[in-house]
Amino acid sequence: MPYQFEDLKKSCHSEWRAYIEHSFVAQLGDGSLAPEAFQHYLKQDYLFLIQFARAFALAAYKSPTLSDLRQAKEGLQAILDVELDLHINYCKEWGISEQELANLPEARATIAYTRYVLDAGNRGDLLDLHVALSPCMVGYGEIANWLNSRAVTKRGDSNPYDAWIAMYESDEFQQAMHAEIRWLDDRLADVSPARFSELTRIFSDATRLEIDFWEMGLKQSD
Ligand SMILES: Cc1ncc(CO)c(N)n1
């Protein structure tokens, strides 16, 4: 049986559920999350996105083919020209200025997660890097879908976090998520059991670091 992305999720099922269904996410869905926790998360996510952009630059460097190189460039461009602009404008709506964003200290959870991903990519090859990035690229799309599947999730003006859910349920994000899963399914089909086992370590580490990122938001830890 060839391996698939789904097998990475199965290899750390309880961690994956703890990430997708984290109380930060549940509270965001029913609107009960403390605004200060969300603002803290938004600020750290700005710093996360900058390192995420660097990871796509690393993906370009690690690209063996022209097609991989183009894909990495598209990813870097999407983060720099679309996601970061959206994020900066969204932060403004939550009372966080561009000036404040530019001077933020990184929380330990942000450093741990982003540098882990960059290190996994530096040590390994393009597949290691994509596996390290997949909890972010796939997880947030799954989170939006999980929230939409719950009766307690509030949508529209009654939920101050509605726009956040809308961003990750958007066709654009969902398509990027499916493209990433297809890319991983293609590559994972050819790996040996020993190689798959290495990749599950990276996947579960990155998933645990996503859980810590939610915890950092909830506790507003630095
Ligand atoms: C921490 C984190 N993970 C994933 C995403 C989705 O891009 C994000 N914006 N932030």
The ligand as an SDF file (V2000), in Angstrom:
LIG
                    3D

 10 10  0  0  0  0  0  0  0  0999 V2000
    0.3100   29.2790   13.4250 C   0  0  0  0  0  0  0  0  0  0  0  0
   -0.3390   29.2410   12.0950 C   0  0  0  0  0  0  0  0  0  0  0  0
   -0.5320   28.0590   11.4940 N   0  0  0  0  0  0  0  0  0  0  0  0
   -1.1200   28.0010   10.2750 C   0  0  0  0  0  0  0  0  0  0  0  0
   -1.5540   29.1540    9.6380 C   0  0  0  0  0  0  0  0  0  0  0  0
   -2.2430   29.0780    8.3080 C   0  0  0  0  0  0  0  0  0  0  0  0
   -1.5450   29.7230    7.3240 O   0  0  0  0  0  0  0  0  0  0  0  0
   -1.3240   30.3820   10.2850 C   0  0  0  0  0  0  0  0  0  0  0  0
   -1.6970   31.5490    9.7280 N   0  0  0  0  0  0  0  0  0  0  0  0
   -0.7330   30.3940   11.5160 N   0  0  0  0  0  0  0  0  0  0  0  0
  1  2  1  0
  2  3  1  0
  2 10  2  0
  3  4  2  0
  4  5  1  0
  5  6  1  0
  5  8  2  0
  6  7  1  0
  8  9  1  0
  8 10  1  0
M  END
$$$$
